């Protein structure tokens, strides 16, 4: 059975397609502001705490664990989310055009 969750928002401006994440660097350099849509396959042990109307994320951590990936989304206001999945795929990247 295939289970997946999709997180992401955005419009159709300046879309860039991306593929499956095979390895995730521990430190990512901030170069511009973008909206990234992820697809998580075979989600297990889903925990969502504090979900509300806004859900501002401060951090997303991908950690390889045995034969899966542990994902933690830490919120500053609203949801804290944690789960395991088999793969993480970047579905879309939308570069934001500010001012």
C-alpha positions in Angstrom: 0.0 0.0 0.0 1.4 3.4 -1.0 0.8 6.3 1.4 2.0 9.8 0.7 1.7 13.4 2.0 2.3 16.5 0.0 3.4 19.8 1.6 3.7 23.0 -0.3 2.0 26.0 -1.7 2.7 28.5 -4.4 1.7 29.8 -7.8 2.9 29.0 -11.3 5.5 31.8 -11.5 9.1 30.7 -12.3 8.7 27.0 -11.6 11.7 24.6 -11.6 11.3 20.9 -11.7 13.4 18.7 -9.5 13.8 15.0 -8.9 14.1 12.5 -6.0 16.4 13.5 -3.1 19.0 10.7 -2.8 21.1 12.5 -0.2 20.4 15.6 1.8 23.3 17.8 2.9 23.3 18.6 6.7 23.8 22.3 6.0 22.0 24.1 3.2 23.1 27.6 2.0 20.4 30.2 1.8 20.6 31.8 -1.7 17.0 33.0 -2.3 13.5 32.5 -1.1 11.5 29.7 -2.6 8.5 27.6 -2.0 9.4 23.9 -2.2 6.8 21.1 -2.6 7.8 17.7 -1.2 6.2 14.3 -1.6 6.8 11.8 1.2 6.1 8.2 0.3 5.0 5.4 2.7 4.5 7.7 5.7 4.5 5.9 9.1 4.4 7.0 12.7 2.8 10.4 11.9 2.7 12.9 14.8 1.1 16.3 14.4 0.9 18.5 17.5 -0.4 22.1 17.8 -1.9 22.3 14.3 -3.8 25.6 13.9 -4.7 28.2 11.3 -1.2 29.4 10.5 1.5 26.7 11.1 4.8 28.6 10.6 7.7 26.2 10.2 11.2 27.2 11.5 13.0 24.1 10.4 12.7 20.9 8.4 15.2 18.1 9.3 15.7 14.9 7.1 17.6 12.2 9.0 18.4 8.8 7.5 17.4 6.0 9.9 17.9 2.3 9.0 15.8 1.8 5.8 13.8 5.0 6.1 14.0 8.7 6.5 12.9 10.5 9.7 11.4 13.9 9.0 10.9 16.6 11.6 9.1 19.9 11.0 9.6 22.2 13.9 7.1 25.1 14.2 7.5 28.5 15.7 3.7 29.0 15.7 1.4 26.1 15.2 2.3 22.6 14.2 5.2 20.4 15.1 5.3 17.4 12.8 7.3 14.2 12.8 7.1 11.0 10.8 9.1 8.4 9.0 8.9 7.7 5.2 10.7 5.6 2.6 11.5 8.4 0.1 11.4 12.2 -0.1 10.8 13.7 -3.6 11.0 17.4 -4.5 7.9 17.9 -6.6 8.4 21.6 -7.4 10.4 24.6 -6.5 9.0 28.1 -7.0 11.3 31.0 -6.7 9.6 33.9 -5.0 9.9 37.3 -6.6 10.0 39.9 -3.7 9.5 43.5 -4.5 
